[in-house]
């Protein structure tokens, strides 16, 4: 049973619409944002070096209410701070979607990729 009261983070779901350009490549045509309530479960991370840059990969799971319009090319965006006025959000790319129960909720597996140059 999904406890709706534990969905304590207000984020947004950025839905990407893809199109094909004149060269046959997929490009992002438009992006819409929808507010959602979610709960974050941090899984694991990886820190590594690669040619003068530092890569940090974090995996996280999000629990949200059940909906049928989420796709793997969508992005979950949550504010870095609770009162975020600067627009400094963390964006998580969706890698897997699992249904919880029979239409109660969704467990969404995501990954946050960040890289930083050492210079």
N, C-alpha and C positions, 0 to 999 in steps of 0.2 A: 504494500500500500504506500503510495507516494504522499508524503506530508507536504502540502503546499506551503505551510508556514515556514519551512526551512529554506525556501527559495529566497535568499536574502540579498542578492546582488542584482542591481539593475544594470543591464547591459543593452547591447543592441545587436541585432542580426543583420548583417550586410549581405544582401542577396545580389549576386552578380548575374547579369544577363550576357551571354556570350553570343558572338556573331562571327561570320567568316568574312575575311577581307578579300581583296582582289587576288591575292597570292595563295589563297586556300588556307591561311593560318587562322586559328581561333584568337580573337581579340575580345577584350571586355567592352561591351557596348554601353551598358549603364549599370548603376549601382543604387539600390534603395536601402533605407535603414528602417527597421522595425524594432521598437523597444520590447525587451523580454526580461522576465525575472528568472534567475538561475542560481544554482549552488555550485561552487567550484570545489573539485577534489584534485589536489596536486598529486601527480604520480612520481615522475623522476626527471632528472635533468642530465645533461652532458655538457662538459666544458672542454674545448679542444683548441689547438693552434693549427693554423694553416697559412703559410706564406705571409707573414707579417700581419695577420689579422686574428682576432680572438672570436671564436664561434661559441655561442651558448644556445643550446637547444633544450627547451622545457616542454614536457608533455603534461597535459591536464585533462581532466574529465569534467564535463558540465552536466548537471541534471536540470532538465526543463520540463514544462508541461508538454503533453503529447500534441504534436501537430504534424501534418503530412507534407508541408511545403518546403522542408529543409533538404538541401542537396549538398554533395561533397565539395562543390566549388564555392560554397558560402563561407562567410567569415564571422566569427563571434568577436565583438569588440567590447571590452570592459574598461572603465576608467582606472587609471593608475592610483588615484586617490578618490575618496568618497565624494568630496565636493570638487569636481573637476570642471574648472572653467576654462582651462587652457587648451583643451582638446587633445591632451597627451594621453591617448588610449593605447592599450595593448591589444593587438589583433591576433587571434588564434585561428589558424586554418583547420577546417574540419577534415579528419582522416577517416572516421568511422562513426556510424550511427546505430545504436541498439535500442530496441523497444523495451520498456519496463512494464511488466504486467500485460494486461490486455487493453491497450490504449490509455494507460495512466500517465506515462511520462516517457522521456527519451534520455538515454545516456549517450552523450556526444563526446567522442575522443578527439582531441585537438593537439596541435603542436604550435609552439611559439618559437620562431627563429629570429635571433638577433645576431648581428655581427658588428664588430668594432675594429677599426684599424689601430695598429700600435703606434703610428707616427704622431 
